[in-house]
Amino acid sequence: MKSKTTYVCTFCRAQTPRWQGQCPKCGEWNSLEQRNLEQKISAQTDPENIPQDIKEVRTKSAEFLSTQMPELDELLGGGIVPGSVILLGGEPGIGKSTFLLQLCSAIARTARGSLYVSGEESLSQIRSRAHRLDLLDSGTMAISTNSLEDILWAFDSADKSDLIIVDSVQTISSNALDSIPGTPSQIRTVSSRLIQKAKETDTCVILVGHVTKDGQIAGPKLLEHMVDTVLYLEGDKEHLFRILRVVKNRFGPANELVMFEMSSNGLNIVKDPSTFFLQARDPELSGSAVVMAVDGQKPFAVEVQALASSSFLAIPRRTALGFDLNRLHLLLAVMEKKLRVNMAQSDIYTKIGGGLRLTDPGMDLGLVAAALSSFQNISLPERSVFWGEVDLNGQIRPVLGHDLRMKQAQKLGYKPIICPRSGSWDTGLGTIMDLQNMLFS
């Protein structure tokens, strides 16, 4: 047996590992009393916890908790699984709290209990946001606390909730630890207790995680391994769109996404994102190309813009917004070598319309076409669409999702479709020289 000393407040029963003059929870002075706790250490194993043949394991068919958003249910693999824990990350101000309050209210309207726990905002601030989003009549329960023990009590209360949202896990602390919220020990303890309680009570839990300047969820990487699903809410705060991307999912597909549009009423799902980023585009202007991109398993058309202008600098300027600048340098070098286009004295500015950030290698062919269009001041065909990877020899290579892009381009009526040869499609281009001869000869 091991003996542990703790100090208990005689007023609020809060515990602290060391004595201090004032109770850290209720603020009373000289109210802490020393208590000795005995911890039993047992090496006995559970006789029922033995290896079993997986064919004989009984499975429980649990009903999914619908989010009332079909696109989001499909993203999660059918809905939220009871007893599962979801981790949502995103930059400050991107709309995480707004999205989760909308989700909480949508579930509450279906006569399912939902609880919104905020460690960052007061109840009056939560009410103001709900009033702005017209969600006051949804019956959503809310609590403002930074104590893990208050949240654990909500799991066993009489009006038990089917969904509990904790915003955010870095602001919650346990009285059992003598450290401030947000430290690795607090995050591990809080998340493990919440995950354990969710499994015991079959309650759906969504944890909000702060992100670092690199875009990773703050705290120990163990947090992402412990939860069942990891979601990221991405986008540019200066633009209206948001992308909810699933990075890990034990109950459904990963690398899927759902697009939202920010409005005065909150986040609204974009039903058809295939042409959402082509709004107000003028096809008669030079330096603009439409690319059929694929992110996850969804093809959608985006606009790639390029501007080539005479440079008065010793070293011409190169700018890329929405993709890797090194990729632009590589493509310009290939164009100068293989097409004999002299861009050494030109400033080249490129961007992806709508504030998107993409790593799709299929953007290469569209970037080359847009740069040539701007350099020669010749607009591309109005309904043309591009995709394909350009290698260092100027060859146009097939990319992932070629059939998806082709079917979507044909469905939207794009023509000509300029892409690499792949599989049963033998009408594509082989090199960027073919592209130049086709469009600019």
Sine and cosine of phi, psi and omega as CSV:
sin_phi,cos_phi,sin_psi,cos_psi,sin_omega,cos_omega
0.00,0.00,0.67,-0.74,0.07,-1.00
-0.94,-0.35,0.57,-0.82,-0.01,-1.00
-0.95,-0.30,0.71,-0.70,-0.01,-1.00
-0.80,-0.60,0.71,-0.71,-0.01,-1.00
-0.98,-0.20,0.74,-0.67,0.07,-1.00
-0.66,-0.75,0.21,-0.98,-0.02,-1.00
-0.83,-0.56,0.79,-0.61,-0.10,-0.99
-0.90,-0.43,0.72,-0.70,0.04,-1.00
-0.97,0.23,0.74,-0.67,-0.01,-1.00
-0.97,0.25,-0.21,0.98,-0.01,-1.00
-0.99,-0.10,-0.82,0.58,-0.09,-1.00
-0.95,-0.31,-0.03,1.00,0.02,-1.00
0.91,0.42,0.30,0.96,0.06,-1.00
-0.94,0.33,0.52,-0.85,-0.03,-1.00
-0.92,-0.39,0.57,-0.82,0.07,-1.00
-0.61,-0.79,0.60,-0.80,-0.10,-1.00
-0.96,0.28,-0.24,0.97,0.00,-1.00
-0.68,-0.74,0.39,-0.92,-0.04,-1.00
-0.98,0.20,0.59,-0.80,0.14,-0.99
-0.50,-0.87,0.33,-0.94,-0.12,-0.99
-0.93,0.38,-0.52,0.85,-0.07,-1.00
-0.86,-0.51,0.67,-0.74,0.04,-1.00
-0.92,0.40,0.79,-0.62,-0.05,-1.00
-0.94,0.34,-0.24,0.97,-0.05,-1.00
-0.98,-0.19,-0.80,0.61,-0.06,-1.00
-0.99,-0.14,-0.24,0.97,0.06,-1.00
1.00,0.08,0.05,1.00,0.02,-1.00
-0.95,0.32,0.54,-0.84,-0.02,-1.00
-0.99,-0.10,0.60,-0.80,0.07,-1.00
0.81,0.59,0.65,0.76,-0.03,-1.00
-0.94,-0.35,0.03,1.00,-0.04,-1.00
-1.00,-0.01,0.77,-0.64,0.03,-1.00
-0.87,-0.49,0.60,-0.80,-0.04,-1.00
-0.98,0.21,0.68,-0.73,0.06,-1.00
-0.73,-0.68,0.58,-0.81,0.08,-1.00
-0.97,-0.26,0.84,-0.54,0.01,-1.00
-0.95,-0.32,0.68,-0.74,0.02,-1.00
-0.96,-0.27,0.79,-0.61,0.02,-1.00
-0.95,-0.33,0.85,-0.53,0.01,-1.00
-1.00,0.03,0.75,-0.66,0.03,-1.00
-0.95,-0.31,0.89,-0.45,-0.05,-1.00
-0.85,-0.53,0.70,-0.72,0.02,-1.00
-0.98,-0.18,0.17,0.99,-0.02,-1.00
-0.97,0.25,0.54,-0.84,0.02,-1.00
-0.97,-0.22,0.33,-0.94,0.03,-1.00
-0.98,0.22,0.87,-0.49,-0.04,-1.00
-0.90,0.43,-0.36,0.93,-0.01,-1.00
-1.00,0.09,-0.27,0.96,-0.04,-1.00
-1.00,-0.05,0.99,0.15,-0.04,-1.00
-0.82,-0.57,0.38,-0.92,0.02,-1.00
-0.88,0.48,0.61,-0.79,0.00,-1.00
-0.74,-0.68,0.41,-0.91,0.13,-0.99
-0.95,0.33,0.76,-0.65,-0.09,-1.00
-0.91,0.42,-0.37,0.93,0.05,-1.00
-0.93,0.36,-0.43,0.90,-0.05,-1.00
-0.99,-0.11,0.00,1.00,0.01,-1.00
-0.96,0.27,0.77,-0.64,0.02,-1.00
-1.00,0.10,0.73,-0.68,0.02,-1.00
-0.97,-0.24,0.54,-0.84,0.06,-1.00
-0.97,-0.25,0.78,-0.62,0.02,-1.00
-1.00,0.02,0.97,-0.23,-0.02,-1.00
-0.99,-0.13,0.62,-0.79,0.02,-1.00
-0.98,0.18,0.76,-0.65,0.01,-1.00
-0.92,0.40,0.56,-0.83,0.10,-0.99
-1.00,-0.02,0.94,-0.35,-0.06,-1.00
-0.96,0.29,0.63,-0.78,0.05,-1.00
-1.00,0.04,0.00,1.00,-0.06,-1.00
0.91,0.41,0.26,0.97,0.10,-0.99
-0.80,-0.60,0.97,-0.24,-0.08,-1.00
-0.83,0.56,-0.63,0.78,-0.01,-1.00
-0.91,0.42,-0.63,0.78,0.02,-1.00
-0.95,0.31,-0.61,0.79,0.08,-1.00
-0.87,0.49,-0.66,0.75,0.03,-1.00
-0.91,0.41,-0.60,0.80,0.03,-1.00
-0.88,0.47,-0.63,0.78,-0.04,-1.00
-1.00,0.08,-0.04,1.00,0.02,-1.00
1.00,-0.05,0.39,0.92,0.02,-1.00
0.83,-0.55,-0.15,0.99,-0.05,-1.00
0.70,-0.71,-0.19,-0.98,0.02,-1.00
-1.00,-0.03,0.81,-0.58,-0.01,-1.00
-0.97,0.22,0.76,-0.65,0.06,-1.00
-0.85,0.53,0.73,-0.68,-0.03,-1.00
1.00,0.05,-0.01,1.00,0.00,-1.00
-1.00,0.02,0.38,-0.93,0.00,-1.00
-0.83,-0.56,0.80,-0.60,-0.03,-1.00
-0.92,-0.40,0.70,-0.71,0.05,-1.00
-0.94,-0.34,0.84,-0.54,-0.01,-1.00
-0.91,-0.41,0.83,-0.56,0.03,-1.00
-0.87,-0.49,0.33,-0.94,0.00,-1.00
0.17,-0.99,0.34,-0.94,-0.02,-1.00
-0.93,0.38,0.38,-0.92,0.05,-1.00
-0.88,0.48,0.70,-0.72,0.04,-1.00
0.98,0.19,0.13,0.99,-0.04,-1.00
-0.98,0.18,-0.33,0.94,0.05,-1.00
0.88,-0.48,0.34,0.94,-0.03,-1.00
-0.90,0.44,-0.75,0.66,-0.04,-1.00
-0.91,0.42,-0.63,0.78,0.04,-1.00
-0.89,0.45,-0.72,0.69,-0.01,-1.00
-0.89,0.46,-0.69,0.73,-0.05,-1.00
-0.95,0.32,-0.56,0.83,0.07,-1.00
-0.92,0.40,-0.61,0.79,0.09,-1.00
-0.90,0.43,-0.67,0.74,0.01,-1.00
-0.90,0.43,-0.69,0.73,0.00,-1.00
-0.88,0.48,-0.67,0.75,-0.01,-1.00
-0.94,0.34,-0.60,0.80,0.01,-1.00
-0.90,0.45,-0.63,0.77,0.02,-1.00
-0.95,0.30,-0.59,0.81,0.00,-1.00
-0.90,0.43,-0.49,0.87,0.00,-1.00
-0.95,0.32,-0.25,0.97,0.02,-1.00
-1.00,-0.07,0.32,0.95,0.00,-1.00
0.92,0.40,0.35,0.94,0.12,-0.99
-0.97,-0.23,0.68,-0.73,-0.05,-1.00
-0.95,0.33,0.66,-0.75,0.05,-1.00
-0.64,-0.77,0.62,-0.79,-0.04,-1.00
-0.75,-0.66,0.79,-0.61,0.04,-1.00
-0.96,-0.28,0.92,-0.40,-0.01,-1.00
-0.97,-0.24,0.84,-0.54,-0.02,-1.00
-0.87,-0.49,0.81,-0.59,0.11,-0.99
-0.98,-0.20,0.05,1.00,-0.06,-1.00
-0.90,-0.43,-0.46,0.89,-0.08,-1.00
-0.86,-0.51,0.43,-0.90,0.10,-0.99
-0.99,0.12,0.19,-0.98,0.00,-1.00
-0.90,0.44,-0.58,0.82,0.03,-1.00
-0.91,0.42,-0.59,0.80,0.04,-1.00
-0.93,0.36,-0.62,0.78,0.05,-1.00
-0.90,0.44,-0.66,0.75,0.03,-1.00
-0.90,0.43,-0.63,0.78,0.02,-1.00
-0.89,0.46,-0.66,0.75,0.04,-1.00
-0.92,0.40,-0.67,0.74,0.02,-1.00
-0.89,0.45,-0.60,0.80,0.03,-1.00
-0.92,0.40,-0.65,0.76,0.01,-1.00
-0.91,0.41,-0.56,0.83,-0.02,-1.00
-1.00,-0.01,0.04,1.00,0.00,-1.00
0.86,0.51,0.77,0.64,-0.03,-1.00
-0.85,-0.52,0.26,0.96,-0.09,-1.00
-0.94,0.34,-0.42,0.91,-0.06,-1.00
-1.00,-0.08,0.27,0.96,-0.07,-1.00
-1.00,0.08,-0.29,0.96,-0.03,-1.00
0.99,0.15,0.40,0.92,0.00,-1.00
-0.96,0.26,0.72,-0.69,0.09,-1.00
-1.00,0.00,0.54,-0.84,-0.03,-1.00
-0.59,-0.81,0.48,-0.88,0.06,-1.00
-0.53,-0.85,0.61,-0.79,0.05,-1.00
-0.92,-0.38,0.92,-0.39,-0.05,-1.00
-0.39,-0.92,0.40,-0.91,0.11,-0.99
-0.90,-0.45,0.19,0.98,-0.07,-1.00
-0.98,-0.22,0.78,-0.62,0.06,-1.00
-0.90,0.44,-0.60,0.80,-0.04,-1.00
-0.89,0.45,-0.56,0.83,0.06,-1.00
-0.91,0.41,-0.60,0.80,0.00,-1.00
-0.95,0.31,-0.65,0.76,0.01,-1.00
-0.90,0.44,-0.56,0.83,0.04,-1.00
-0.90,0.44,-0.55,0.83,-0.02,-1.00
-0.92,0.40,-0.44,0.90,0.02,-1.00
-0.91,0.41,-0.54,0.84,-0.10,-0.99
-0.95,-0.30,0.15,0.99,-0.03,-1.00
-0.95,0.32,0.21,-0.98,-0.06,-1.00
-0.90,0.43,-0.69,0.72,0.03,-1.00
-1.00,-0.04,0.92,0.39,-0.07,-1.00
-0.89,0.46,0.66,-0.75,-0.02,-1.00
-1.00,-0.10,0.57,-0.82,0.08,-1.00
-0.99,0.16,-0.42,0.91,0.00,-1.00
-0.71,-0.71,0.78,-0.63,0.06,-1.00
-0.83,-0.55,0.81,-0.59,0.01,-1.00
-0.94,-0.35,0.80,-0.59,-0.02,-1.00
-0.92,-0.39,0.92,-0.39,-0.08,-1.00
-0.83,-0.55,0.99,-0.12,0.09,1.00
-0.79,-0.62,0.19,-0.98,-0.09,-1.00
-0.94,0.35,-0.41,0.91,0.00,-1.00
-0.97,0.26,-0.22,0.98,0.00,-1.00
-0.99,-0.17,-0.05,1.00,-0.04,-1.00
-0.99,-0.15,0.64,-0.77,0.00,-1.00
-0.71,-0.70,0.41,-0.91,0.03,-1.00
-0.96,-0.27,0.65,-0.76,0.02,-1.00
-0.93,0.38,-0.26,0.97,-0.03,-1.00
-0.97,0.23,-0.25,0.97,-0.02,-1.00
-0.91,-0.41,0.61,-0.79,0.01,-1.00
-0.99,-0.16,0.91,0.42,0.02,-1.00
-0.50,-0.86,0.34,-0.94,-0.06,-1.00
-0.98,0.19,0.38,-0.93,0.05,-1.00
-0.88,0.47,0.55,-0.83,0.03,-1.00
0.99,-0.11,-0.22,0.98,0.04,-1.00
-0.96,0.28,0.41,-0.91,-0.02,-1.00
-0.82,0.57,-0.62,0.78,0.00,-1.00
-0.92,0.40,-0.66,0.75,0.02,-1.00
-0.92,0.40,-0.68,0.73,-0.02,-1.00
-0.90,0.44,-0.66,0.75,0.03,-1.00
-0.90,0.44,-0.72,0.70,-0.04,-1.00
-0.92,0.40,-0.73,0.69,-0.02,-1.00
-0.89,0.45,-0.74,0.67,-0.04,-1.00
-0.91,0.41,-0.66,0.75,-0.02,-1.00
-0.91,0.41,-0.64,0.77,0.03,-1.00
-0.92,0.40,-0.66,0.75,0.00,-1.00
-0.92,0.39,-0.64,0.77,0.03,-1.00
-0.90,0.43,-0.68,0.73,0.02,-1.00
-0.88,0.47,-0.68,0.74,-0.01,-1.00
-0.93,0.37,-0.59,0.81,0.02,-1.00
-0.90,0.43,-0.65,0.76,0.01,-1.00
-0.93,0.38,-0.62,0.78,-0.03,-1.00
-0.93,0.38,-0.59,0.80,-0.11,-0.99
-0.96,-0.26,0.04,1.00,-0.04,-1.00
0.82,0.57,0.65,0.76,0.02,-1.00
-0.98,-0.19,0.69,-0.72,0.07,-1.00
-0.98,0.18,0.75,-0.66,-0.03,-1.00
-0.79,-0.61,0.72,-0.70,0.10,-1.00
-0.87,-0.49,0.86,-0.51,0.02,-1.00
-0.97,-0.24,0.72,-0.69,0.08,-1.00
-0.99,-0.12,0.74,-0.67,-0.01,-1.00
-0.87,-0.49,0.74,-0.68,0.11,-0.99
-0.93,0.37,0.39,-0.92,0.03,-1.00
-0.88,-0.47,0.42,-0.91,0.05,-1.00
-0.99,0.10,0.00,-1.00,0.01,-1.00
-0.92,0.39,-0.30,0.95,0.06,-1.00
-1.00,0.06,-0.03,1.00,0.01,-1.00
1.00,0.02,0.06,1.00,0.02,-1.00
-1.00,-0.03,0.49,-0.87,0.01,-1.00
-0.92,0.39,0.77,-0.63,-0.06,-1.00
-0.93,0.37,0.47,-0.88,0.01,-1.00
0.98,-0.22,-0.11,-0.99,-0.02,-1.00
-0.92,0.38,0.61,-0.80,0.03,-1.00
-0.89,0.45,-0.31,0.95,0.03,-1.00
-0.85,0.53,-0.48,0.87,-0.04,-1.00
-0.86,0.50,-0.66,0.75,0.00,-1.00
-0.94,0.33,-0.46,0.89,0.04,-1.00
-0.97,0.23,-0.48,0.88,-0.07,-1.00
-0.97,0.25,-0.57,0.82,-0.09,-1.00
-0.99,0.16,0.21,-0.98,-0.02,-1.00
-1.00,0.04,-0.55,0.83,-0.07,-1.00
-0.67,-0.75,0.65,-0.76,0.05,-1.00
-0.85,-0.52,0.85,-0.53,0.02,-1.00
-0.88,-0.47,0.54,-0.84,0.10,-1.00
-0.82,-0.58,0.76,-0.65,0.11,-0.99
-0.99,-0.16,0.91,-0.42,-0.12,-0.99
-0.88,-0.47,0.23,-0.97,0.06,-1.00
0.60,-0.80,0.10,-1.00,0.03,-1.00
-0.98,-0.20,0.81,-0.59,-0.04,-1.00
-0.90,0.44,-0.31,0.95,0.02,-1.00
-1.00,0.08,-0.12,0.99,0.03,-1.00
-0.90,-0.43,0.18,-0.98,-0.13,-0.99
-1.00,0.04,-0.33,0.94,-0.13,-0.99
-1.00,0.00,0.43,-0.90,0.12,-0.99
-0.69,-0.73,0.52,-0.85,0.03,-1.00
-0.85,-0.52,0.84,-0.54,0.11,-0.99
-0.99,-0.15,0.92,-0.38,-0.11,-0.99
-0.91,-0.40,0.72,-0.70,0.07,-1.00
-1.00,-0.09,0.85,-0.52,-0.03,-1.00
-0.99,-0.12,-0.59,0.81,0.00,-1.00
-0.65,-0.76,0.68,-0.73,0.01,-1.00
-0.44,-0.90,0.91,-0.42,0.02,-1.00
-0.98,0.18,-0.22,0.98,-0.08,-1.00
-0.89,-0.47,0.14,0.99,-0.03,-1.00
-0.17,-0.99,-0.19,-0.98,-0.05,-1.00
-0.96,0.30,0.46,-0.89,0.09,-1.00
-0.95,-0.30,0.13,-0.99,0.00,-1.00
0.86,0.51,0.51,0.86,0.12,-0.99
-0.98,-0.22,0.22,-0.97,-0.01,-1.00
-0.49,-0.87,0.38,-0.93,0.11,-0.99
-0.75,-0.66,0.69,-0.73,-0.02,-1.00
-0.98,-0.18,0.66,-0.75,0.05,-1.00
-0.84,-0.54,0.42,-0.91,0.12,-0.99
-0.87,-0.49,0.79,-0.62,-0.01,-1.00
-0.98,0.18,0.78,-0.63,0.03,-1.00
-0.69,-0.72,-0.03,-1.00,0.01,-1.00
-0.92,0.40,-0.34,0.94,0.01,-1.00
-0.99,-0.15,0.23,0.97,0.02,-1.00
0.96,-0.29,-0.44,-0.90,-0.03,-1.00
-1.00,-0.07,0.80,-0.59,0.03,-1.00
-0.90,-0.43,0.71,-0.71,-0.02,-1.00
-0.93,0.36,0.72,-0.70,0.11,-0.99
-0.99,0.14,0.94,-0.35,-0.09,-1.00
-0.90,0.43,-0.67,0.74,-0.01,-1.00
-0.79,-0.61,1.00,-0.05,-0.04,-1.00
-0.99,0.17,0.03,1.00,-0.13,-0.99
-0.89,0.46,-0.55,0.83,0.01,-1.00
-0.82,-0.57,0.28,0.96,-0.08,-1.00
-0.89,0.45,-0.55,0.84,-0.10,-1.00
-1.00,-0.03,0.19,0.98,0.03,-1.00
-0.95,-0.31,0.27,0.96,-0.04,-1.00
-0.92,0.40,0.66,-0.75,0.04,-1.00
0.88,0.48,0.49,0.87,0.04,-1.00
-1.00,0.04,0.68,-0.73,0.05,-1.00
-0.97,-0.26,0.96,-0.28,-0.08,-1.00
-0.95,0.30,-0.20,0.98,-0.03,-1.00
-0.99,0.15,-0.16,0.99,-0.01,-1.00
-0.99,0.12,0.56,-0.83,0.04,-1.00
-0.98,0.20,0.34,-0.94,0.04,-1.00
0.98,0.19,0.31,0.95,-0.01,-1.00
-0.79,-0.62,0.80,-0.60,0.00,-1.00
-0.72,-0.69,0.60,-0.80,0.06,-1.00
-1.00,-0.09,0.79,-0.61,-0.01,-1.00
-0.88,-0.47,0.73,-0.68,0.10,-0.99
-1.00,0.04,0.99,-0.16,-0.05,-1.00
-1.00,-0.09,0.35,-0.94,0.06,-1.00
-0.77,-0.64,0.83,-0.55,0.10,-1.00
-0.80,-0.60,0.90,-0.44,-0.17,-0.99
0.97,0.24,-0.86,-0.51,0.05,-1.00
-0.85,-0.53,0.30,0.95,-0.06,-1.00
-0.92,-0.38,0.88,-0.48,0.10,-1.00
-1.00,0.09,0.67,-0.74,0.06,-1.00
-0.48,-0.88,0.48,-0.88,-0.06,-1.00
-1.00,0.01,0.72,-0.69,0.05,-1.00
-0.77,-0.64,0.38,-0.93,0.00,-1.00
-0.99,-0.17,0.79,-0.61,0.10,-1.00
-0.96,-0.28,0.83,-0.56,-0.05,-1.00
-0.92,-0.39,0.58,-0.82,0.05,-1.00
-0.63,-0.78,0.57,-0.82,0.04,-1.00
-0.70,-0.71,0.87,-0.48,0.04,-1.00
-0.93,-0.38,0.85,-0.53,-0.02,-1.00
-0.68,-0.73,0.41,-0.91,-0.02,-1.00
-0.90,0.44,0.68,-0.74,-0.05,-1.00
-0.97,-0.23,0.64,-0.77,0.08,-1.00
-0.95,-0.32,0.23,0.97,-0.01,-1.00
-0.98,-0.17,0.42,-0.91,0.05,-1.00
-0.90,0.43,-0.61,0.79,0.06,-1.00
-0.89,-0.45,0.93,-0.37,-0.02,-1.00
-0.84,0.54,0.50,-0.87,-0.06,-1.00
-1.00,0.03,0.63,-0.77,0.07,-1.00
-0.79,-0.61,0.82,-0.57,-0.04,-1.00
-0.74,-0.67,0.71,-0.71,0.02,-1.00
-0.71,-0.70,0.84,-0.54,0.04,-1.00
-0.89,-0.45,0.87,-0.49,0.04,-1.00
0.96,-0.26,-0.13,0.99,0.05,-1.00
-0.42,-0.91,0.06,-1.00,-0.11,-0.99
-0.94,0.33,0.77,-0.64,0.02,-1.00
-0.90,0.44,-0.57,0.82,0.02,-1.00
-0.88,0.48,-0.53,0.85,0.05,-1.00
-0.91,0.40,-0.61,0.79,0.05,-1.00
-0.90,0.43,-0.70,0.72,0.05,-1.00
-0.85,0.52,-0.67,0.74,0.00,-1.00
-0.89,0.46,-0.72,0.69,-0.04,-1.00
-0.91,0.40,-0.63,0.77,0.02,-1.00
-0.91,0.41,-0.61,0.79,0.04,-1.00
-0.91,0.42,-0.65,0.76,0.03,-1.00
-0.91,0.42,-0.65,0.76,0.00,-1.00
-0.90,0.44,-0.68,0.73,0.00,-1.00
-0.91,0.40,-0.59,0.81,-0.04,-1.00
-0.97,0.25,-0.74,0.67,-0.15,-0.99
-1.00,-0.01,-0.54,0.84,-0.04,-1.00
-0.98,-0.18,-0.12,0.99,-0.03,-1.00
0.82,0.57,0.68,0.73,0.06,-1.00
-0.99,-0.17,0.84,-0.53,-0.07,-1.00
-1.00,0.03,0.99,-0.12,0.05,-1.00
-0.95,-0.30,0.23,0.97,-0.07,-1.00
-0.92,0.38,-0.40,0.92,-0.02,-1.00
-0.96,-0.29,0.36,0.93,-0.04,-1.00
-0.85,-0.52,0.66,-0.75,0.20,-0.98
-0.98,0.20,0.72,-0.70,-0.02,-1.00
-0.87,-0.49,0.87,-0.49,0.05,-1.00
-0.89,-0.46,0.79,-0.61,-0.01,-1.00
-0.72,-0.70,0.48,-0.87,0.04,-1.00
-0.37,-0.93,0.29,-0.96,0.12,-0.99
-0.97,-0.24,0.80,-0.60,-0.06,-1.00
-0.89,0.46,0.55,-0.83,0.03,-1.00
1.00,0.06,0.05,1.00,0.01,-1.00
0.98,0.20,0.25,0.97,0.01,-1.00
-0.94,0.33,0.46,-0.89,0.15,-0.99
-0.84,-0.55,0.88,-0.48,-0.08,-1.00
-0.78,-0.63,0.54,-0.84,0.10,-1.00
-0.90,-0.43,0.23,0.97,-0.04,-1.00
-0.91,0.41,0.86,-0.51,0.04,-1.00
-0.91,0.41,-0.28,0.96,0.04,-1.00
-0.93,0.38,-0.12,0.99,0.04,-1.00
-0.96,0.27,-0.27,0.96,-0.13,-0.99
-0.84,0.55,-0.77,0.64,-0.08,-1.00
-0.90,0.44,-0.61,0.79,0.05,-1.00
-0.92,0.40,-0.61,0.79,0.05,-1.00
-0.91,0.42,-0.67,0.74,0.04,-1.00
-0.89,0.45,-0.70,0.71,-0.01,-1.00
-0.90,0.43,-0.66,0.75,0.00,-1.00
-0.92,0.39,-0.64,0.77,0.01,-1.00
-0.91,0.41,-0.69,0.73,0.05,-1.00
-0.90,0.43,-0.63,0.78,0.00,-1.00
-0.89,0.46,-0.68,0.73,0.01,-1.00
-0.95,0.31,-0.63,0.77,-0.04,-1.00
-0.90,0.44,-0.64,0.77,0.00,-1.00
-1.00,-0.09,-0.05,1.00,0.03,-1.00
0.84,0.54,0.71,0.71,0.04,-1.00
-0.82,-0.58,0.81,-0.58,-0.01,-1.00
-0.97,0.25,0.48,-0.88,0.02,-1.00
-0.99,0.14,0.32,-0.95,0.06,-1.00
-0.80,0.60,0.63,-0.77,-0.19,-0.98
-0.85,0.53,-0.67,0.74,-0.09,-1.00
-0.96,-0.29,0.39,0.92,-0.01,-1.00
-0.98,0.20,0.45,-0.89,0.03,-1.00
-0.61,-0.79,0.55,-0.83,-0.12,-0.99
-0.77,-0.64,0.46,-0.89,0.31,-0.95
-0.19,-0.98,0.46,-0.89,0.01,-1.00
0.52,-0.85,0.50,-0.87,0.03,-1.00
-1.00,-0.09,0.69,-0.72,0.02,-1.00
-0.96,-0.27,0.84,-0.55,0.00,-1.00
-1.00,-0.04,-0.05,-1.00,-0.10,-1.00
-0.95,0.31,-0.25,0.97,0.04,-1.00
-0.99,-0.11,0.09,1.00,-0.01,-1.00
0.99,0.13,0.13,0.99,0.04,-1.00
-0.98,0.20,0.58,-0.81,0.04,-1.00
-0.99,-0.16,0.91,-0.42,-0.10,-0.99
-0.97,-0.24,0.48,-0.88,0.08,-1.00
-0.91,0.41,0.43,-0.91,0.00,-1.00
-0.80,-0.60,0.22,-0.98,0.00,-1.00
-0.89,0.46,0.66,-0.75,0.04,-1.00
0.98,0.19,0.49,0.87,-0.04,-1.00
-0.87,0.49,-0.70,0.71,-0.02,-1.00
-0.92,0.40,-0.61,0.79,0.04,-1.00
-0.88,0.47,-0.69,0.72,0.00,-1.00
-0.91,0.42,-0.69,0.72,-0.03,-1.00
-0.89,0.46,-0.72,0.69,-0.01,-1.00
-0.90,0.43,-0.63,0.77,0.00,-1.00
-0.93,0.36,-0.64,0.76,0.02,-1.00
-0.90,0.44,-0.66,0.75,0.04,-1.00
-0.92,0.38,-0.59,0.81,0.01,-1.00
-0.90,0.43,-0.60,0.80,-0.02,-1.00
-1.00,0.08,-0.05,1.00,0.10,-1.00
0.99,0.15,0.44,0.90,0.01,-1.00
-0.98,0.21,0.65,-0.76,0.03,-1.00
-0.25,-0.97,0.80,-0.60,0.10,1.00
-0.98,0.19,0.49,-0.87,0.10,-1.00
-0.99,-0.13,0.93,-0.38,-0.10,-1.00
-0.95,-0.30,0.95,-0.33,-0.12,-0.99
-0.48,-0.88,0.15,-0.99,0.05,-1.00
-0.98,0.21,0.31,-0.95,0.10,-1.00
-0.95,0.30,0.73,-0.69,-0.03,-1.00
-0.41,-0.91,0.81,-0.58,0.10,-1.00
0.84,0.54,-0.83,-0.56,-0.04,-1.00
-0.98,0.19,-0.15,0.99,0.01,-1.00
-1.00,-0.06,0.96,-0.27,-0.05,-1.00
-0.93,-0.36,0.29,0.96,-0.03,-1.00
-0.98,-0.17,0.14,0.99,-0.06,-1.00
-0.99,0.12,-0.05,-1.00,-0.01,-1.00
-1.00,-0.07,0.39,-0.92,0.01,-1.00
-0.97,-0.23,-0.61,0.80,-0.04,-1.00
-0.66,-0.75,0.22,-0.97,0.05,-1.00
-0.95,0.31,-0.30,0.95,0.12,-0.99
-0.90,0.43,-0.62,0.78,0.08,-1.00
-0.89,0.46,-0.61,0.79,0.03,-1.00
-0.89,0.45,-0.69,0.72,-0.01,-1.00
-0.91,0.42,-0.67,0.74,0.00,-1.00
-0.92,0.38,-0.53,0.85,-0.05,-1.00
-0.96,0.27,-0.63,0.78,-0.15,-0.99
-0.96,-0.27,-0.45,0.89,-0.18,-0.98
-0.81,-0.58,0.14,0.99,-0.01,-1.00
-0.99,0.11,0.00,0.00,0.00,0.00
